[in-house]
């Protein structure tokens, strides 16, 4: 009984992981109006660019 419960729990966890991955991918592809090159340039020209981006309008 215990091993069966463990198996079903692991199945639930992996299903949740898959779901979370899909959601993250969907959100990530929706929130990418800025081309990666532009982001790289910003990070190179400003050391705190990532911190500013995180507190910017993208994440509110």
Beta strands, then each sheet from edge to edge (+ up, - down):
end
